[in-house]
Amino acid sequence: MIDGAGIILVAVPPAAVYDCVKALRWRSGQVLICVAIDVTAAGLQAAAPSAIVVRAMPSSCAVLNAGGTPIFPGNDAAADLFGKLGTVFPVNSEAQFNTAAALAAFYLWSFAVIDTVAERAVAEGLPPETARGLAAALAGGAAAVAASRPDLPARTPLETFGRAGTMTRQGWDVLIRSKALDAWSEALDIAIARMRSSR
């Protein structure tokens, strides 16, 4: 199978990646795409000297052809593959890739926010399917608006519509006072540090 493949996607547990890659016979021109953490492009290249090495970090939402996948380095075959599953974000260095890949944790943390909002609405009498569907749809809508204008800070609509006296602003003030977003930054710092500790 490996002999006949042009692209090989390596998705084994991180601790097994290098041994797995070394055990395979690679020919020149084959594209090795690794989606594991705790590795480096240099380590992968040393394990498969003949292969074209690409690191990628897809998320589970790819099953719905949604979300985004950072890749490093840019590679047409990898971009074409992941482009069928969502948006591809090539980056210019492994340091940038490690930061971008850490955002996969943010993707999963987002479910906790959606769940918190939805279940609060359920507690106030909204039917569960309605509350969960609406919270998810609004989160997806916010993501779509932000993705449509990556030239602007994502909070632009919040600042535009969250004027003094609105319920949006009143709730936003609570989040600011409680330093809720600081906790998100701290959590992301941990994820980035983990990605940068790759060997």
C-alpha positions in Angstrom: 0.0 0.0 0.0 2.8 2.4 0.9 4.7 1.6 -2.2 1.8 2.6 -4.4 0.7 5.7 -2.5 1.6 9.3 -3.4 0.4 10.7 0.0 0.8 8.9 3.3 -1.1 10.3 6.3 0.6 9.4 9.5 -1.8 9.6 12.4 -0.4 7.2 15.0 0.1 8.1 18.7 2.9 10.8 19.0 5.3 8.5 20.9 5.2 6.0 18.0 5.6 8.4 15.1 9.3 8.3 14.5 9.6 4.5 14.8 6.6 4.0 12.5 8.0 6.4 9.9 11.4 4.7 10.0 9.8 1.3 9.5 8.3 2.3 6.2 10.0 2.3 2.8 9.9 5.7 1.4 10.5 6.7 -2.2 11.4 10.1 -3.6 8.4 12.3 -4.2 6.1 10.7 -1.7 4.3 13.2 0.6 4.4 12.3 4.3 1.7 14.2 6.1 1.9 13.9 9.9 -0.9 15.0 12.1 0.6 14.1 15.4 1.9 16.5 18.1 5.3 16.1 19.9 7.2 15.8 16.6 9.2 18.2 14.4 9.6 18.5 10.6 13.3 17.9 11.0 12.7 14.7 13.0 10.2 13.5 10.4 12.6 14.3 7.6 15.4 12.4 9.4 13.1 9.4 9.7 12.1 9.5 6.0 14.9 11.2 4.1 13.3 10.5 0.7 9.9 11.8 1.5 8.4 15.3 1.2 7.4 16.1 4.8 4.4 18.1 5.8 2.9 18.7 9.2 -0.8 19.3 9.6 -3.4 19.7 12.4 -6.9 18.9 11.2 -9.8 18.9 13.7 -12.7 16.5 14.0 -15.1 19.0 12.3 -13.4 18.0 9.1 -15.9 15.2 9.0 -18.5 17.9 8.2 -16.2 19.7 5.7 -15.9 22.5 8.2 -13.1 24.1 10.2 -9.5 24.9 9.2 -6.3 23.0 9.0 -2.9 24.6 9.3 -0.1 23.0 7.3 3.7 23.5 7.2 5.4 23.8 4.9 2.9 24.8 2.2 2.4 21.8 -0.2 0.0 21.5 -3.1 -0.9 17.9 -2.4 -1.6 18.5 1.3 -3.5 21.7 0.5 -5.7 19.8 -2.0 -6.4 17.0 0.4 -7.3 19.2 3.3 -9.1 21.7 1.1 -11.7 19.1 0.5 -12.4 19.0 4.2 -12.4 22.7 5.1 -10.1 25.7 4.8 -6.4 25.3 4.6 -4.0 27.7 6.3 -0.4 27.3 5.1 2.1 28.9 7.5 5.7 30.1 6.9 7.6 28.5 9.8 7.4 25.6 12.2 7.1 28.2 15.0 4.0 29.6 13.3 2.7 26.0 12.8 3.0 25.2 16.5 1.0 28.3 17.4 -1.6 27.6 14.7 -1.9 23.9 15.7 -2.5 24.9 19.4 -5.8 26.5 18.2 -7.1 22.9 17.8 -7.5 23.0 21.5 -9.5 26.2 21.2 -11.8 24.4 18.8 -12.6 21.8 21.5 -12.9 24.3 24.3 -15.5 26.1 22.3 -17.9 23.2 22.9 -17.8 24.0 26.6 -18.9 27.6 25.8 -21.8 26.4 23.6 -22.8 23.9 26.2 -22.8 26.4 29.1 -25.0 28.8 27.1 -27.3 26.1 25.9 -27.8 24.4 29.2 -28.5 27.7 30.9 -31.2 28.3 28.4 -32.6 24.8 29.1 -32.7 25.6 32.8 -34.8 28.7 31.9 -37.3 26.5 30.1 -36.2 26.4 26.5 -36.5 22.9 25.0 -33.1 21.2 25.0 -32.9 20.6 21.2 -33.9 24.2 20.5 -31.4 25.6 23.1 -28.5 23.4 21.9 -29.3 23.9 18.2 -29.7 27.6 18.5 -26.5 28.1 20.6 -24.5 26.0 18.1 -26.0 27.9 15.2 -25.2 31.3 16.7 -21.7 30.2 17.5 -21.3 29.0 13.9 -22.8 32.2 12.6 -20.3 34.3 14.7 -17.5 32.1 13.3 -18.7 32.6 9.8 -18.9 36.4 10.2 -15.4 36.5 11.7 -14.0 34.2 8.9 -15.5 36.5 6.2 -13.4 39.4 7.4 -10.0 38.1 8.6 -8.7 41.6 8.0 -10.6 42.9 11.0 -10.3 41.9 14.7 -12.9 39.2 15.4 -14.5 41.3 18.1 -15.5 44.1 15.7 -19.2 43.1 15.6 -19.3 43.0 19.4 -17.9 46.5 19.6 -20.3 47.7 16.9 -23.5 46.3 18.5 -22.5 46.1 22.1 -23.3 49.7 23.0 -23.9 51.1 26.4 -27.2 50.0 27.9 -27.7 47.0 25.7 -28.0 43.5 27.1 -25.0 42.6 25.0 -22.9 45.3 26.7 -24.2 44.5 30.1 -23.2 40.8 29.7 -19.9 41.8 28.1 -19.1 43.9 31.1 -19.6 40.9 33.4 -17.1 38.9 31.2 -14.6 41.8 31.4 -14.9 42.2 35.2 -14.5 38.5 35.8 -11.5 38.4 33.4 -13.0 35.5 31.6 -11.0 36.0 28.5 -7.7 36.1 30.5 -8.4 32.5 31.4 -8.7 31.6 27.7 -5.4 33.3 27.0 -3.8 31.4 29.8 -5.2 28.1 28.5 -3.9 28.9 25.0 -0.5 29.6 26.4 -0.4 26.1 27.8 -1.4 24.6 24.5 1.2 26.7 22.6 3.9 25.7 25.1 3.0 22.1 24.6 3.3 22.4 20.8 6.6 24.1 21.1 8.1 21.4 23.3 8.0 19.0 20.3 11.1 17.1 19.6 
